[in-house]
């Protein structure tokens, strides 16, 4: 916020105060040339309209020439322009220009005192001229210090991104020292790199604890200056979580197993076997565990009685017990070794257990597929286990997926789990998860356990089986034979790894359908661990068994600070309630479409452009879009390397959903309140709905052309009339039994009503190629890709986890899709020379010239 003292409507010589406490003095008096425009510019700055202020100052300089007062105001306006810019490169340009403007003001003030420049006014005394020089000098110092602080802060951010946290901390400390006032962004950044360095580079909790507290104090101070700031709140929550977790880790350091309610568990066990998971986070997060139970009820009812859940908080315990789940309470924030201590407690009770993550679903009974020849039978995350299992060139987390582990209670299984807990009682008792990070901190227990087992195999202290292959030794003494098996002390622990074609990880079931290679209609179990946004995948693939369509569409858009939901024009539903806002009393309406392909156009871009057009049309009509399942699967870079042609039928090869190509999380979190997954069309709920073509092009042609006043009430009221005329159909179909084309309808809609809705939905932004996230094996070249100027929510490079970032890692085939899914330019997004990705209308409003050149053109050399 800017502030200037005002008395009886007249601006006095005072200061403009930026929201962070940075003060710049003004030089204003009625006798100064161009003062009227100068005052108008200051008033515009008070309203936050920097462009108008700079335009007025440009006119004043052009008419009256450069004066101390005008150059000083130019500097203040440019400082505010820098403050509100988000692009670092633009901030720097404006900061530099502001410092130059203040220097120019100082030079002019000195010249006036010496009588060498300017037209000295008789009414201006020498003392007044000295005051002007003092103001200009003070502002120059402030701007120069702020510029240096911003430069150091930017360098610190760059070092942070390279995990060079100690060097980054020095930069942020220097930025705080250079700043003319407390700089909350630099303080927050310093707190962040202190906790990162303490976590990943310290030797253990004793060294990390005081650093966490130092980070907390810095971030709390930043919060006072920037209340509600998303980055600051994110840092604060992370520091708080680390401090709470550290306390719990220390308290549990000697805890080898959890106490479990043996009597209760024995009563429900089937043949001495439990199916067990654990859950926390309250009623919302317990739904995943309830879905697991429902999958057992439907597809493996024999094991329903044996299903038990350890609740990590009272709300979760209440939600689970209310759904008939056998549960007990263990309250903790220490989830690092909880899985293993729970496993140790159950094995100590002499019970067998299938220990699962809550995002597993039963599609059949897995128990007949167990071999019964090992202490543990586990899932793997490998895509080619016959080639890659236990080879140290692959990441350890690929070898075992700890979300599915069947364990028998034997002396060797109990010893293995206890030895693992003892060796890794603290996250600092492990190794670095990847080269270049350093330290010994690692929270990913799947990676840690797989590494632990691999090393035992290599040392002859463990044996593993995969199909007919044997890795390691059955006995501690390599010279022992089966006849010696009667001596338990000679036996090594044993781990059988199941093929993902049967015990399916996420990629195997949700994308590859590799169970068909075994002649299975479905795998007995599937784990939703590949891909982001588990709920979307489980709903779309038909394994979300707790769906309640009556309640689902009453939910408001979910708030997510990292993936904010798209905001619609506020006047879009002038006629009544917003059907997407949640709590609507009206039943939801839907729209679905089929794409009419153009032979000479990029096929993938056509698919995504049609998707954007369909969403825009459906939202305008107050309907949720049913996502298509008509993408050409052969366009995926994975099609041949992952042998998908052998598991997809000819018809299915043209029936892929968008998530095979683009990040589901970013898209669904931004637009999820406006759409439903393609699998919705396979539900009984959908089959009960009425559907018909709407002849939309005819109806749209008959409406007034209101695009010259986009977003006006008249346009939105006419759109409401169109919506009401279509209320008879639950589902409008485009391109099914008619010749309608969804792109032509979108264009016609824009012609009639303007582009207000389109711009609200399709906001331009850089879509980065995050090469740092891609997996690489030792000696493999870094992944290659380019960021693209696209739209928020559509990202064809960040299809994580287990898809885009693993393709080249496993097969040497590059993930080659454009990051903007090929539609950035078609949706009007343009990369500007200033470094911004903006809509073409915004580009036209300022021209495509370099920002620095434009400032020089408007203000000369300042």
N, C-alpha and C positions, 0 to 999 in steps of 0.2 A: 504494500500500500504506500502511496505517496501522499505527503502532506505539505501544505504551504500555508503560512499565516495569512489571513485575509481580514481586513477591517473595512466595514461599510462598503463591501463589494470591490475594494481596491487591494491588489496584491502589494504587500510591503516587502522591503529587503529582508529576506528570511532564508529558510532552508527547505529543501525537499528531503524528506526522510524516507528511505527505502524500508521495506518491511523488516529487514534484518538489522536495522539500527544504523545503517550507513547514511551519513548526512552530507549533502552537498549544498553549499551556499549559493544563493541566487544574487544576481546584480540586476535590480529592477528600479528604474525611476522614470518619471513622466517625460523628462527632457532628453532622454537617450534616444538616438535615431533607431527606429524600428521597435520602440518599446511596446506599442500596441500589439503587434504581432507576437512579440516576445511573451507578453502576458497571456495572450490566447494560447500560445504553445504550452506554457506552464499549466494552464487550466486543462488542456488536453492530456498532459502527463498525469495530472491528478485523477483523470478518468481512466488512465491506463492505455490511452490511444497514442502509442508512440509514433506511428506512421503519420498521423495528422500533425503531431507536434513538430516532427522533423520537416514536414512539408511547409508548415508556417514559417519555421526558422529559415528554410531555404529561400522562401519568397522575401523575407526580411533582408537577408544578406544580399540577394540579387538586386534589391531596390536601394538599400542604404549602404552596402559594402560591409566589410567585416568590422565589428566593434568588439570591445572587450566583453560587453554584456551578452551580445549574441553568440560569440564563440563559447563563452562560458555556458550558456544555456544549451548549445549544441552538445557540449561535452556531457552535461547532465542527462540530456535526452538519450544520448548514445549509451551511457552507462545503464539506463533503465532498459533500453533495447537489448543490451547484453544480458541483463538479469532475466528477462522473460524468454530468451531463446533457449531451446533444449539442445540443439546441435552444438557440440563443443567447438567445432571449427568456426561456426558463426559467432559464438560468444567471444572467441579470441579476436575476430575481425572487429567487432564492435568495441571491445575493450581497448584495442590498439587505437582505433579511430577516436575514442573518447579521450585517451591520454594525449593524443596529438592535438585535439581541439583545445584542451586546457593549456597545453604548451603554447599554442598560438595565442590564447588569451593573455598569458603571462608576457609573451613577447610584445603584444600590442600595448599592454599596460605599462611596460618598461619604456616603450617608445614614446608614449604620451607624456610620461614624467620627464623624459629628456627633451621633449618638444620636437622629436624627429619624425613622427608619423601621426596621422589622423588630424582631424580638425578639432582643436581644443575648444571646448565651449566655455564661454565666459562665466557661465553659472557653475562650472565644475571647479572646485578648489583643489589645491595640491593635496590636501588631506583626503579628499574624496578619491583622487587618483591613486593615492597610496592604499586606501581601503580596497579599491578594485584590484590592485596588484596583490594584496594580501589574500583576498578571496580566491583569485585565480590560482595563486601559488598553493593555497591549502587544498583546493580541489585537485590540482595536478598531483600533489603528493598522495592524496587519497586514491585517485585513479591508478597511479603507478603502483602503489602498494597492493591494491585490489587486483590489478593485472598480474602482478608477480605471484600473488597468492593463488589465483586461478590457474596460472601456468604450472605451479608446483603441484597443485591438487590434481591437475590433468595428468601430469607425469606419474604421480602416485597411483592413479587409477590404472594406467598402462602397466605399471610394475605389478600391481595386484593381479591383473588378468594373466600375468606370466608366473604367478605364484612366488614372486620375489618380494615376500611380505616384509622382511626387515628393511630392505631398501625403500619399499613403498612407505613404511612407517616414518622413515627419515624425511621423505618428501612431504608427507602430510603434516608432520611437526613443523617443518619449515614454512608450509603454507599457513598454518595457524599463527606463526610468529610474524609472517609478512603482512597478514591481513590487518587492515586498519581497525576493524572491530572483530568480535568473536565470529568465526566462520563455522556454522553448524555442520555444513556438508563435509568440510575437511575433518571436523571432530568425529563425525559419524564414520567417515572412511577410515580414520585412524583407529577407532574402536574396533572396526571390522577386521582390519589386518592384524591387530594385536591378538584378537581371539583366534583368528586363523593360524597365526604363527604359533600361538600357545598350544593350540590343538595338535597341529601337524608336525611341529618341530621340537616340542618339549619332550623330556624324557619320561614324564609321567604326571600324575595329578598334583603332586606337591609343587612342581614347577609351574604347572598351568593355572592353579587356583588363584594366586595373586594377580596374574595377568588378566584372568577373566574379570576380576573385580575392577581392575584399572579400565578395561574396555567398557564395563557397565557404567562407570562414572562418566566417561566421555560421552557415551551414547545418551545417558539420561540428561546431560546438559544440552546436547543437541536437540533432544525431544522438547525441552522447554522453549527453544527458539523456533522449532518447526513442528508444532503439535499436529498430529495426524499425517505426517509425511510417511508415505509408504516405504521408501528405502530405510528411513530411520526406525520405523516400527519393526521392519523385518530384522534389522540388526539387533534391536533390543530383544526381540523374542528369541533369537538364536542364542544370544549371550545368556539369557535367563534359562533357556533349556539346557545349555551346557553346564551352568552352575548347579542346577537341580540334579542333573544326571551325574555329575561328578560326586556330589554328596552321596547319592545312592550307590554308585560304584564302590566308593570307599567302604560304605556300610556293609556291602555284600561281598567284600573281597574274599572272605573265607567260606562263603556259602557254596556248597558242592551240589546240593539237591534241594528241591522244594518239598515241603511236607504236603502230601496229597491225602484226600479223604478216602483211605483204603476201603473201608466198609462200603461206602456209597459206590465206589468204582467197581468193586467186585460184584455187587448186586446187578449192575447193568451190563457188565462185560459179557460178550458172547464167546463161549469157549475160551475164556481167559484173555480175550482180545478187546481193546478199546479202539474207537475212532475218535481222535481228540484234536482240538484246536484251542486257541486262546483269542480273546478279543477285548478291546478297550475302546474308549472314546464315546461311550454313551449309546443311546438307543439308535442313533443314526448309523454308527459304524457297526453295530451288532447285526444289522440287516444282512451283511455279507455272510456271517456265520449262520444266520437263519436260512439264507438261500442255500448254503451247503447242506443243511439238514433237510430242506425240502427236496434237494436233488437226490439225497439218499432215500427219502420216503418214496419217491417216484421210481427210481431206477435201481436201487439196491435195498429194498425194505428190510431185508434180514438184519442190516446193520443199524437201523434206526435206534434200537434200544441201546446200542453200544456207543452212541454219539454223546460226547461230553465236552464241555467248554469251560476253561478257566477264565473267569472274568477279572479284568484288571482294575475295575472300579465298580462302585455300588450301582450306578445307573445302568451299566451294562449288565450286571448280575440280575437286576430287576427286569430288564427288557428280555433277557434270555429265558429266565424262569417263567415269565409270563407267556412265553411261546412253547412251553413244555420241554425246555432243554434242561438236561441234567448239568448243573453248574455249581461252582464254588468260587469264593472270592480270594484273590491274592492282589493286594493293592501295591503298586510300585510304579516308579517312572523309569526304572532300570530295565529296559527291554533288550539290552545288549546280549546277555546270557540267559534270558528267561526261558527261551525254547529248550536250551540244553539242561538247565536245572529242572525244568518240568519233566523232560525226558528221563533224567536221572532218577527223579522221584518215582515215576511210574515203573521204571525197570526195577528199582529197589523193592517195589511192592510185588515183584515177581509176576507182573502182567505184561502181555504183549501189547504193542500200540502202533496204530497207523497215525502218525503225527502230521498234521496238515496245516498249511496256511488257509485262512478263511476264504481266499479267492479261488479255491479248488472246487470243482463240481464233479459229482458222480454221474456218468452217463451209462453206467452199467456197474457190475461188481468187479473190482480190481483183484480181489483175493484169489480167484482161480488162475490168475496170470502170474502169481508169485511162484518162484522156483523152490522156495523152502530150503535153500542150501547155504544161507549166509545169515550172519547176525543182523545185517541191515539190508533192506532192498529199497533203492532210492531212484528218483527221477534224475535226468540229466538235462542240461540246457544246450548240449551240443546238437548241431544239425547233421553232422556226419560222425557219429560216435565210433563206428568201426574203424575210421581213419584216425580220429583225433583224441580219443579218450586217454587220459593220463599222460599225454605228451606235454612236456613243460613249456613248449613254445606257445601254447594257448593260455588264455587267462584262466586262473584257477577256478573262478566262479562258474565257468562253463561245465566243469566235470560233474559236479553234483548240484542238483536243485534241492535245497533243504525244505522246500515247501511241500514235499511228499517223501516221507521216510517211514518205512515199516521196520520196527525194531523188535527183536526177540530178547527176552530177559535171560542172558547168559553171562557167565563170568567175564568173557571177553568183551561183550557189548557194554556191560556196566563199567568195566575198566577203561574202555576206549572213551566213553563219555566223560568219566571223572577225570581222566588224564587231560582231555581237551579243555575242560573247565579250569583245571588247575593251571594249565599253561597259558590260558587266555582269560583270566579273571577280570582283567581291565582292558579297555580298548587300546591302551598303550603297550600291552603285552604281545602285540602282533607285529607285523611288518608293514611297510608302506604299501598301499594298494597299487601304486603305479610308479614307474621311474620318474625322477625329477621333482617329486614332492618332498621326499625325505621324511625323517621322523619315524615313529613306530605306531601311529594312531590309525585304527581302522575299525569302523563300526559294522562292516558288512560281514556278518557271521557266516554267510554261505561261502564267501571267498576264503575266509579264515579256516573253516572246517575242511573244505576241499583241499586246501594247501596242506593242512595238517595230515590228512589221509594220504595225499600224494607222497609226501616226504616219508611217511611210514612205509609205504609200498616200496619206495626207492631204497629204504634202509633194511628191507627184508623183515619188517615188523607188522605187515598187514598184507592181506590178499584181497584182490578184487576180481569180480567176474562180469563179463559182458557177453551175452549169448554163449558161445563156446570158448571165448578167449579167457585166459587167466593172466592176471597181472600181479607180480609180487610172489610171496611164498605163503603156503598154508601153515608152515611150522617155523618157529623161531630158528631152529637148527635146520639148515638146508639139507642135511644128510638124513633127516627123519623121513619116515614113510607113513602110509595110512595105518600100518600096524602099531605105530607109536601114538595114535590119536587118543588112546586111553589116558594118557598123561595130560591133563588140562593145561599144565604149565607150558607145554610145547606149542599149543595152538595159538595162531595169530588171529586177531579180529578179522572178520570178513565182511565185505561190502559188495553186493550185487547191484550193478547199474542197469536199469531197464531201458530198452529202446524207446525213443520218443514217438515211434509209430504206434506204440501200445499205451505206455504211460506218458501221456501227451503234455508237453509244455505248450505255452501259448502260441508260438509260431506254428508248431506242428498241427494244432487243432484249428485255431482261429484264422489262419492264413493258408497253410500248405495242404491241409487235409491229408496228411501223409499216412493216417491210419488206413486209408484205402489200399495202400501197398501191401497190407497184411490181410486184405479181404474183409475188413471190419466196416460195418455201417457207421459206427461211432467208436472212439476209444473208450475204455471203461472209465477213465477219468481225464479231465483236462484242467490245466492250471492257467489262469488268466494273468500270467506274469509277463508276457510279451505285449508290447503296445501300451500307449498311455491312454488313460481314461477307461478303466476296467469296466465301469458300469455300462458305458456305451457298447463295448464289445460284447459283453454278456447279454445285453438286451438284443442287439442286432443278430447275434448267432443263436438266439433262442434258448439260452441257458440261464436267464434271470427269471427264476420261478416265483418270486415274491411280488411280481408286478401287480399294481392296483391302478388300472387306467382311470377309474372314477376319481381318485385322489391325485394322480400324477399330474394332470393338466391344471390343477388348482395351485400348484406350487409356483411361487414367484421366481424370477431369475435369481440364480445363485450368485452371491458376491464373491469375486475372486480378484485379489489385488494384482495378481500377475497376468491373468487373462480376463480382463473386465468384459462383461456382457455388452453387446451392441445396444446403443440407446437410440430409440426411434424418435422422429420429430414429434414435438409435444402436442401438436394439433392434429395428428394423424387420425385420431378417433374422437373427433369433436361430437359425433352423434351419440356416443354412449361409452361404455366401459372398454378399456383396453383388454383384448382377449389374451394378451401375452403377459400381463402384469401380475397374474396370480390372483386366486380368490374369485375368479369369474363364476357367476351363477349360470352362464350359458354353456351348453355342451360344446366342445371344441369342433372346429371345422378344419378340413384338410384339403390339400392340393397335391397331385402328383403328375408327373410328365414323362414323356418319352422324347428322346433327342432325335431330331432329323439331321443326319450327318451331311456335311459338305465335303465332297471328295477331295478337293485340292487344298484343304486346310489342315493344320496340325490337329491330329485326332485327340490327343490328350487335352490340349488347350480348348478344343470344342466341348469336351465333356465338362471341364471346370467352368467354362464361360456359361454354358447352359445351366449349370448348377447355380451360379450366381444370379442369372436372369430369373430362374424359377423361384428362388428364395425372395427376390425383390417383388415379383408378381404376387406370390402367395401372401407375403406380409401386407402388401397394399390392400389385398382382399380380406385381411383379417384371418387368414388361415395358416395353419402349420404345414410346412412343406414335408412331404414324405420323401426322404432321400432316395435316390435311384440306386438300383443294383445293376446298372447297364454299362459300366465302364469296361473297356476292352482289357482283359487281364494280360494279354500278350504284350501290352505296352510297358509292363513292369520290367525293370532291370533284373528282377529275381526269377523271371519266368523260366528261362533255360538253366541257369546255374543251380536253382533249387529243385529242378526236375518237376515243376508244377504241371507240365504238359502230360505227365503220366498219372496224375491224381485228379485232374479236372476233366470233365466230359467236354465234348465239343460245344454243347450248349452253354455249359458253365463258363467256358473261356471268355464269353462276352457278358458275364453277369457278375462282375466284381463291384464292390462298393468303393467309395472314395478313399477309405482308410488304407487300402492297399497302396495308395500313392501319396497321401497327404497325412499330416499329423492330426489325429482324431482329437487330441486334448485341446489344442488351440482352437480348432474349428467348433467343437461342441460346446466348449465353455463360452465362446463368444456368441454363438448362434443357437445354442441348445434350446432356449426358451421359445424359439421360432420354428422348430422343426422336430421331426421324429425320425428314428433310424429306419433304414429300408426294411429290416426284419419285421417292423410293425405291420406290414402288409400281409404277413403270414399268420397274424394272430386272429383268434376268434372274435375279438373286439372289432377288428377291421372288417371282417366278413359280415358283421351285423350292420354295417353302415351302407347307406345308399350312395351310389356314384353315378355321375353322368357328365358328358361333355358340356361345356358352357357357351360355346360360340362367342368367346370373349372378344375376338377381333371385331365382330359386327357391333357388339355393344359399345366397345371403346370408340369405334369410328363415329358413333352417333353423338358422342359427348362433345361439349365445348372444348376449344383449345385454350387451356389455362396455363400453359407452360411459361408464358411471359411473366406470370406472377407466381412463381413456384412457392409452395408452402403457405399460400394464402388461404383464408378461411373458405373462400368460394370453391377453390380446388378441392380441399379436403371434404367439404360438404357434398360435392358432386360424386366424389369417390365413395362416400358413405352410401349414397343412393345406389350406386352400382353394387356395393357389398350386400345391401338389403335385397336387391333383386335376385341374388344368387343363393339366398339362405335355404332354399328348398333342398339342396344337395349337401349331404354330409361331406362328400369328396368330389371335388372338381378334377376332371381328367383332361390333360392337354396332350395331344399327339397320339392318343390311343385309337379312338374310333372317329377321329376327325383329322383334318389336314393342318391344324394349328401348329405353329412353331413358337416355342417359348421365347426365343430371342426376339422374334418379330413382335410378340406381345409385349415384351419388356420395352422395346423401342417405342411402340405405340403408346404405352402407358406413360413413358417419359415425355413423349410429344404432347400428350394431353395435360399432364399434371406436373411436368418439370422433373428435375433430378434431385430434389431435396431428400427423398427417401434413399435413393441410390448412394448419395454421398454420405448419408448417415451410416448405411450398412458397410460400404466399401471404402473405408478410410485408408489412404495410402501410407505405407511404411516400408522401411527396409526389412527384407527377409534375409537373415544372415545364414551363411553356410558355416555351421559350428563344427569345424574340423577337429577341434579339441575333444569333442564328444565321441568321435568315431573310434572304434576299437582298432588297434594295430598290433601285429605280432612282431617280435624282435627282428630288426633288419628290414621291415616293410616300410615303403615310402609313405610319407604323410598323405592323407586323402586330399584330393584336389576338388575345389568347387568355388563358385562365385556367388556372392550375395546378389539379390535382385530387388528392384523397386516394384513391390507388389502391394497386397492389401492385408490388413490385419485379419488373422484367423486362417489364412490359406498359406500353408507352408509344406512344400513337397521335398524339403531336405531334412526335416527334423522328425522323421517317422521312427520314433524310438518307442520302446526299448526292444532291440533284438531284430530289427528289420534293416533300415537304411544304414545304420552305423556298423552292422556286422557283415554286410554283403561282401565288400572288398576284403575284409579281414579273413573270411572263410574261403572265398572263391577267387580272389584277385580280379573280380569284375566290379567296375566302379558304379556307384549309385549316381546315375547321370541325369536325373530329372531336374528341370529348372526350379529354383527355390520358390519362384512366384507361381508355380504350376502353369506357367505359360500365359497368364491372363493379366499381368500387371498393366501392360501398355493398353490392352483392349478395354480395361476399366478406367483408363485415363490417368494412370500413375506415371510420372516422369521424374527421372533423376536430374536434379538441378546441379549446375556447376558449383553452387554453394555447399553441396554435400547433402542436401535434403532430398527426400523422396516425397513429392507432393502431387496433388491432383493437377491436371493440366490447367484448370481455371486459376489456381493459385500461382502457377508458373506465369500465366499470361498477365496476372495482376502486377507482377514486379519485373517481368522480362527475364531473359535467360542469361543476362550478363553476370559476370563475377561480382559478388557482393561488395568486395573492396573497391572494385572499379566504379560501381554505382555510387558508393559513398563519395569517392573522389570527384565523380561527375557532378553530384548534387552540391558538394560543399568545397570543391577545389581541393587544395592540399591541407585544408583545415588549419 
